[in-house]
């Protein structure tokens, strides 16, 4: 994700893509349900991961703009 963060910073793209995130959440919830897992837990886990990735992308953006 660091390379993606760098590309987003260089091309002035936002660190988050809410539409893509929503599609991934829907997909993950369906996979969890099909696997007999708790879809709500799967969604919470994905939200945590996405938040961390966005935080890293924002940090990278700050580094890229300081150059």
Secondary structure, DSSP 8 states (H G I E B T S, - for coil): -HHHHHHHHHTT--S--HHHHHHHHHHHHHHHHHTT--HHHHHHHHHHHHHHHHHHHHHHHHHHHH-
